[in-house]
Amino acid sequence: MQKWEVTFVDNHGVQTVEQFDCEQEPTMERAAQLIRAKLLPVPAELDLNDLEGRTDDPTVKSLKDQCSIEILSITPSA
């Protein structure tokens, strides 16, 4: 399994890099789900039914709107 580095700006405005193991490059939505599960484990269990189907990438949107977390890039780990 390959390691991927997801670079994002956290809710304090600090640029952070986290590594995740994935078979292939994660989409922005999958990366947002991984970040949410790591940083916000309780909200990660909540259902986003209200946003799913009505907006593209609901986890990306909720992280940005509710937690001020924005993904900057997804790259293979060296």
Helices and strands as residue ranges (DSSP letters): E 2-9, E 15-22, H 28-39, H 41-44, H 58-67, E 70-76
